[in-house]
Amino acid sequence: MEKADIGLIGLAVMGENLVMNMESKGFSVAVYNRTASRVTDFVLGRAKGRRIYGAASLEALVGMLKKPRKVMMMVKAGQPVDDFIRKLTPLLEPGDILIDGGNSHYPDTERRVKEAESQGLLYVGMGVSGGEEGALKGPSIMPGGSPGAWPEIRPIFQSIAAQVDGQPCCDWVGGGGAGHFVKMVHNGIEYGDMQLISEVYLLMRELLHMTPDEMAEAFTAWNERELESYLVEITADILRKKDADGKPLIEKILDAAGQKGTGKWTAQDALEEGVPLTLITEAVFARALSSDKEGRVLASKALAYGGSGERMGIGTDALEKALYAAKIISYTQGYLLLRAASATYGWGLDYGAIAMMWRGGCIIRSAFLGKIKEAFERDGGLSNLATDPFFAGELTRCQAAWRQACAAGALSGIPLPALASGLSYFDGLRTARGGANLLQAQRDYFGAHTYERTDKPRGVFFHTNWTGEGGDTASTAYNA
């Protein structure tokens, strides 16, 4: 038997589809799964007649591979990854490559890269997005870790990735946990996009009293303009779907959302980095609130709508603009987090290249991402996406409709946490002089945390004796 180009551990659907994708692009693959019957069923079934070879043990898997050996793990994040690394390490030689293609948290990847390199191995933390279909037909792939691994694995992963305008949606992201961090932010933006679409759907249902078929027509039209994207496309499909009785299936699905934790990680890391990731964080909290279905049913009986019943006359055009504007803010905040983490960890992220990796194969793929690439081509040092001339112009064009949509929700008692928090961030960003001067005075009053003055240079701090006599005391040594 020929030596295989790569080995893969974990034959759930994602793993199987990646293997089939690799083989279809001319690469031979050795496969292993803890449940031996899965290997047999796959090799003798779906993979029969292909250059896909089953291994009965990890030792056999390693023995089947060309050097330097490349072993990709598609297993549950957390301890299972560490368990496989511990078993594989004694079987490998210096220069061999371990690849984690699961949704690992980037600090774990940072640690694993260092541990592997200390033993002469190369380690890659690789974000893979696109679900089961993407894995088979071409996902978005975000590799990072040991730079020396990239020349060895590049031909495989750029071949199997989604292709847009002749370019693979896969490129080297950076060292350490950079690949998994970028995938985590991708998932956070995905949370934001999905929540925004759900809020617009709720406005359509509760305020405009549209049928699912009418909503589907609106989303289909939007998908031919600025909002062209995978999520808008599938939303139209979902709204058209009928149950066995001919009624819209969407109306029979319980309004309680699940989550697997990557959105939560994104919000947590934004707090650590001090980045105002408000829209995505509200999307995470919205899922948490939705999951308490029983609590909401009880509360709905005790907490009646207390408004005047006033309704603002808005239509689907306003909702389209509101969704588009809020989407710009969601990506703006996601890129702020990427920039902050890149500075913290020294990754040197290429923000335009990241947008290109997301243009195809992944859940947040959209035509919109090409505009992000253009923004960073215009200004490689762009600090805030919303201030790019194109996006600033689009926000200006859409903001009146965005305000109308949020006001309509508030007046009608319709919750819009992501749309409204995005608008609040936008207003906070464009406010040259806000109210934090009072906040700083309060902090100085009760905790002597000091403050800066408008009539003095930045970096010079003052403390006031708020309850007694005496003037200000300058302090350059204390930084709150």
C-alpha positions in Angstrom: 0.0 0.0 0.0 1.2 3.5 -0.8 2.1 5.9 2.0 -0.8 8.3 2.7 -0.4 12.1 2.3 -2.2 12.8 5.6 -3.9 11.0 8.4 -7.2 12.0 10.0 -8.6 11.0 13.4 -12.3 11.3 14.0 -14.9 10.0 11.5 -18.0 12.0 12.5 -19.7 13.6 9.5 -17.3 16.6 9.4 -14.2 14.3 9.5 -15.6 11.9 6.8 -16.5 14.8 4.5 -13.0 16.4 4.9 -11.5 13.0 4.0 -13.7 12.7 0.9 -12.8 16.3 -0.1 -9.0 15.6 0.3 -9.2 12.4 -1.7 -11.2 14.1 -4.5 -8.4 16.6 -4.8 -5.8 13.9 -5.4 -4.5 13.3 -1.9 -4.4 9.9 -0.2 -5.7 9.7 3.4 -5.3 7.3 6.3 -8.2 7.3 8.8 -8.7 6.2 12.4 -11.6 6.4 14.8 -11.8 5.1 18.4 -14.8 3.0 17.4 -13.2 0.6 15.0 -16.5 -0.3 13.3 -16.7 3.3 12.0 -13.5 2.9 10.2 -14.6 -0.4 8.6 -18.0 1.0 7.6 -16.5 4.1 6.0 -13.7 2.4 4.1 -15.9 -0.4 2.8 -18.9 1.9 2.2 -18.7 5.5 1.2 -14.9 5.5 0.6 -14.8 2.2 -1.2 -12.5 2.3 -4.3 -10.8 5.5 -3.2 -7.3 6.2 -1.9 -8.6 6.1 1.7 -7.1 3.6 4.0 -8.3 2.4 7.4 -6.1 2.1 10.5 -6.9 -0.2 13.4 -4.7 1.7 15.8 -2.8 5.0 16.2 0.4 3.1 15.7 -0.9 1.7 12.4 -2.1 5.2 11.3 1.3 6.8 11.9 3.0 3.9 10.1 0.9 4.6 7.0 2.0 8.2 6.6 4.6 9.9 4.4 7.3 11.9 6.2 7.0 14.5 7.6 3.8 12.9 8.9 0.7 15.0 9.0 -2.0 14.0 11.5 -5.3 15.9 11.6 -7.6 15.6 14.7 -11.3 16.1 14.2 -12.4 15.4 17.7 -14.3 17.2 20.5 -12.5 20.2 21.8 -10.9 20.1 25.3 -9.6 17.0 27.0 -10.0 14.6 24.0 -7.6 16.7 22.0 -5.0 16.6 24.8 -5.6 12.8 25.2 -4.8 12.2 21.5 -1.8 14.4 21.6 -0.4 12.5 24.6 -0.9 9.2 22.7 0.5 10.4 19.4 3.6 12.2 20.6 5.6 9.1 21.4 4.8 7.7 17.9 6.0 10.8 16.0 9.4 12.1 15.0 10.8 15.7 15.0 9.4 17.7 12.1 6.1 15.8 12.1 2.9 17.9 12.2 -0.2 17.7 14.4 -3.3 19.5 13.2 -6.3 20.3 15.4 -9.3 21.1 13.1 -11.9 21.3 15.9 -13.3 24.3 17.7 -10.6 24.5 20.3 -10.3 27.6 22.5 -7.2 29.5 21.4 -5.4 29.6 24.8 -5.4 25.7 24.6 -3.9 26.0 21.1 -1.3 28.5 22.4 -0.2 26.0 25.1 -0.2 23.0 22.7 1.9 24.8 20.1 4.6 25.4 22.8 4.4 21.9 24.2 4.7 20.3 20.7 7.5 22.5 19.6 9.4 21.7 22.8 9.4 18.1 21.6 10.5 18.9 18.1 7.0 18.6 16.6 5.0 21.2 14.7 1.5 22.1 15.7 -1.4 23.7 13.8 -4.6 25.0 15.3 -7.0 25.2 12.3 -10.4 26.8 12.2 -12.7 25.1 9.8 -16.0 26.7 8.9 -18.8 25.7 6.6 -20.5 22.8 8.3 -20.9 19.4 6.8 -21.5 20.7 3.2 -18.5 23.0 3.4 -16.3 20.2 4.6 -17.2 18.2 1.6 -17.4 20.9 -1.1 -14.9 23.5 0.2 -14.8 25.1 3.6 -13.2 28.3 4.9 -10.0 27.3 6.6 -8.0 29.4 9.1 -4.7 27.8 10.0 -2.2 29.1 12.6 0.5 27.8 14.9 4.0 26.6 14.1 5.0 28.6 10.9 7.2 25.8 9.7 4.2 23.6 9.2 2.6 25.8 6.6 4.7 24.9 3.5 4.1 21.2 4.2 0.3 21.4 4.6 -0.5 24.3 2.3 -1.0 22.3 -0.9 -3.6 20.1 0.8 -5.6 22.7 2.6 -5.6 25.4 -0.1 -6.8 22.7 -2.5 -9.8 21.6 -0.4 -10.8 25.1 0.6 -13.6 27.1 -1.0 -12.4 29.1 -4.0 -13.6 32.6 -4.8 -12.5 34.4 -7.9 -9.8 31.8 -8.3 -8.4 32.3 -4.8 -8.6 29.7 -2.0 -10.4 30.7 1.2 -7.4 29.5 3.2 -4.2 31.2 4.1 -1.7 31.3 7.0 -3.2 33.4 9.8 -0.3 33.6 12.4 1.5 31.9 15.2 0.3 30.3 18.4 -3.5 30.3 18.7 -4.1 32.8 15.9 -6.0 30.4 13.7 -8.4 29.3 16.4 -8.8 32.9 17.6 -9.9 34.1 14.1 -12.3 31.2 13.9 -13.7 32.1 17.3 -14.3 35.7 16.2 -15.9 34.3 13.0 -18.3 32.4 15.2 -19.0 35.5 17.3 -19.9 37.5 14.1 -22.1 34.5 13.1 -24.0 34.9 16.4 -24.5 38.6 15.6 -25.6 38.0 12.0 -28.1 35.4 13.1 -29.5 37.4 15.9 -29.9 40.5 13.7 -31.8 38.5 11.1 -34.0 37.0 13.8 -34.9 40.4 15.1 -35.8 41.7 11.6 -38.0 38.5 11.2 -39.7 39.4 14.6 -40.4 42.9 13.4 -41.9 41.5 10.1 -44.0 39.1 12.1 -45.2 41.3 15.0 -45.2 44.8 13.5 -45.7 44.3 9.7 -47.9 41.1 10.1 -46.2 39.5 7.2 -46.6 35.8 6.3 -43.6 33.6 6.1 -43.9 33.5 2.3 -44.0 37.3 2.2 -40.9 37.4 4.4 -39.2 34.9 2.2 -39.8 37.2 -0.8 -38.2 40.1 1.0 -35.1 38.1 2.0 -34.8 36.8 -1.5 -34.8 40.4 -2.9 -32.3 41.5 -0.2 -30.0 38.7 -1.2 -29.6 40.3 -4.6 -28.3 43.6 -3.1 -25.9 44.6 -0.4 -27.1 41.9 2.0 -26.1 39.1 -0.4 -25.0 36.3 1.9 -25.4 32.6 2.9 -27.4 33.4 6.0 -29.9 35.7 4.2 -30.2 33.1 1.4 -31.0 30.2 3.8 -33.4 32.4 5.8 -35.5 32.7 2.6 -35.4 28.9 2.2 -36.4 28.4 5.8 -39.4 30.7 5.7 -40.7 29.0 2.6 -40.5 25.5 4.0 -43.8 23.8 4.7 -44.5 21.1 7.3 -46.3 17.9 6.4 -49.7 19.6 6.8 -48.8 22.4 4.4 -48.3 25.0 7.0 -45.1 27.0 7.5 -42.6 24.9 9.5 -41.0 28.0 11.0 -44.2 28.6 13.0 -43.9 25.2 14.7 -40.3 25.6 15.8 -39.8 26.4 19.5 -38.2 29.8 20.1 -35.4 28.5 22.4 -31.9 28.8 20.9 -29.0 26.6 21.7 -25.3 27.5 21.7 -22.0 25.6 21.9 -19.8 28.2 23.6 -17.8 29.9 20.9 -19.9 33.0 21.0 -19.5 33.1 24.8 -15.7 32.8 24.4 -15.8 35.8 21.9 -17.6 37.9 24.5 -15.3 36.9 27.3 -12.2 37.7 25.3 -13.6 41.0 24.3 -14.0 41.9 28.0 -10.4 40.7 28.6 -9.1 42.9 25.8 -11.4 45.9 26.7 -13.1 45.9 23.3 -16.8 47.1 23.2 -18.1 43.9 21.5 -21.7 45.0 22.4 -23.7 43.6 19.5 -22.2 40.1 19.5 -22.4 40.0 23.3 -26.1 40.9 23.2 -26.6 38.1 20.7 -25.1 35.6 23.1 -27.3 36.9 25.9 -30.3 36.8 23.6 -29.8 33.1 23.1 -29.5 32.6 26.9 -32.8 34.5 27.5 -34.5 32.5 24.7 -33.5 29.2 26.3 -35.6 30.1 29.4 -38.8 29.5 27.5 -40.8 28.6 30.6 -39.6 31.6 32.5 -40.6 33.9 29.6 -44.0 32.4 29.4 -44.5 33.1 33.1 -43.1 36.6 32.9 -45.4 37.4 29.9 -48.4 37.0 32.2 -47.0 39.2 34.9 -45.3 41.9 32.8 -47.8 43.4 30.4 -46.9 45.8 27.6 -47.0 49.3 29.1 -46.7 51.4 26.0 -49.3 53.7 24.4 -49.8 51.3 21.5 -48.3 53.8 19.1 -46.8 52.3 16.0 -44.3 53.8 13.6 -45.0 53.3 9.9 -42.0 51.4 8.6 -41.7 48.9 5.8 -39.3 46.3 4.5 -37.0 48.9 3.0 -36.3 50.4 6.4 -35.7 46.9 7.8 -33.2 46.1 5.0 -31.2 49.2 5.7 -31.3 48.6 9.5 -30.0 45.1 9.0 -27.3 46.2 6.7 -26.1 49.1 9.0 -26.1 46.8 12.1 -24.2 44.2 10.2 -21.5 46.8 9.5 -21.2 47.5 13.2 -21.0 43.7 14.0 -18.0 43.3 11.7 -16.5 46.6 13.0 -16.5 45.3 16.5 -15.2 41.8 15.5 -12.3 43.5 13.7 -11.6 45.6 16.7 -11.2 42.4 18.7 -8.9 40.9 16.1 -6.7 44.0 16.1 -6.5 44.1 20.0 -5.6 40.4 20.2 -3.1 40.7 17.4 -1.3 43.4 19.4 -1.5 41.4 22.6 -0.1 38.2 21.2 2.1 39.6 18.4 0.3 37.7 15.6 0.5 40.4 12.9 -2.9 39.5 11.5 -3.7 40.5 7.9 -7.2 41.8 8.2 -7.9 42.0 4.5 -6.7 38.4 4.0 -9.0 37.3 6.8 -12.0 38.9 5.0 -11.0 36.9 1.9 -10.9 33.6 3.9 -14.4 34.3 5.0 -15.7 35.1 1.5 -16.5 31.5 0.6 -17.2 28.2 2.3 -18.1 29.6 5.8 -21.4 30.4 7.5 -20.8 34.2 7.3 -19.8 34.2 3.7 -21.1 37.2 1.8 -20.3 39.7 -0.9 -20.0 42.3 1.9 -16.6 40.8 2.8 -15.1 42.1 -0.4 -15.8 45.6 0.8 -13.9 44.9 4.0 -10.8 43.7 1.9 -11.0 46.9 -0.1 -11.2 49.0 3.1 -7.9 47.5 4.4 -6.3 47.9 0.9 -7.1 51.6 1.1 -5.7 52.0 4.6 -3.6 49.2 6.1 -3.6 50.9 9.4 -7.4 51.4 9.6 -8.3 51.2 13.3 -12.1 51.2 13.0 -13.9 49.8 10.0 -16.9 52.1 10.5 -14.7 55.1 9.8 -13.6 53.8 6.3 -15.1 56.2 3.7 -17.2 53.5 2.1 -18.7 52.1 5.3 -19.1 55.6 6.9 -21.1 56.5 3.8 -23.2 53.4 4.1 -23.9 54.0 7.8 -24.9 57.6 7.0 -27.2 56.4 4.2 -28.9 53.8 6.4 -29.0 55.3 9.8 -32.4 57.1 9.6 -34.1 53.7 8.7 -32.1 52.0 11.4 -33.3 54.5 14.0 -36.9 54.1 12.8 -36.7 50.3 13.1 -35.2 50.4 16.7 -37.8 53.1 17.7 -40.6 51.0 16.3 -39.4 48.0 18.3 -39.2 50.0 21.5 -42.6 51.6 21.0 -44.2 48.3 20.2 -42.5 46.3 23.0 -40.5 44.1 20.5 -37.1 43.2 21.9 -34.2 44.2 19.5 -31.1 43.7 21.6 -28.6 43.4 18.7 -30.1 46.1 16.4 -30.4 48.5 19.3 -27.0 47.8 20.9 -25.4 48.3 17.4 -27.1 51.7 17.1 -26.0 52.7 20.6 -22.4 51.8 19.8 -22.7 53.8 16.5 -23.9 56.8 18.5 -21.3 56.3 21.1 -18.5 56.1 18.5 -19.6 59.3 16.7 -20.1 61.3 20.0 -16.9 63.4 20.4 -17.8 64.4 24.0 -19.9 62.0 26.0 -20.9 61.7 29.7 -17.9 59.7 31.0 -16.5 62.9 32.6 -19.2 62.5 35.3 -18.3 58.8 35.7 -14.7 59.8 36.2 -15.7 62.4 38.8 -17.7 59.7 40.7 -14.8 57.3 40.6 -12.5 60.0 42.0 -15.1 61.0 44.6 -15.5 57.6 46.2 -12.2 55.9 45.4 -9.6 58.7 44.6 -9.1 57.1 41.1 -8.1 60.5 39.6 -9.2 62.0 36.4 -7.7 63.9 33.4 -8.7 67.5 32.6 -9.8 69.0 29.2 -7.5 72.0 29.8 -4.4 69.9 30.5 -2.3 67.4 28.4 -3.4 63.8 28.3 -1.6 61.6 30.8 -1.6 64.2 33.6 -4.0 63.0 36.4 -5.8 65.0 39.1 -7.5 64.2 42.3 -10.0 66.4 44.1 -11.0 66.5 47.8 -14.7 66.5 47.0 -16.0 66.8 50.6 -13.5 69.2 52.0 -11.4 72.3 51.2 -8.4 72.4 49.0 -7.6 72.5 45.3 -6.7 69.9 42.8 -3.6 67.8 43.2 -1.7 66.8 40.1 -0.5 63.2 39.9 1.4 61.7 37.0 2.3 58.5 38.8 -1.2 57.1 39.2 -3.1 55.7 36.3 -6.7 54.5 37.0 
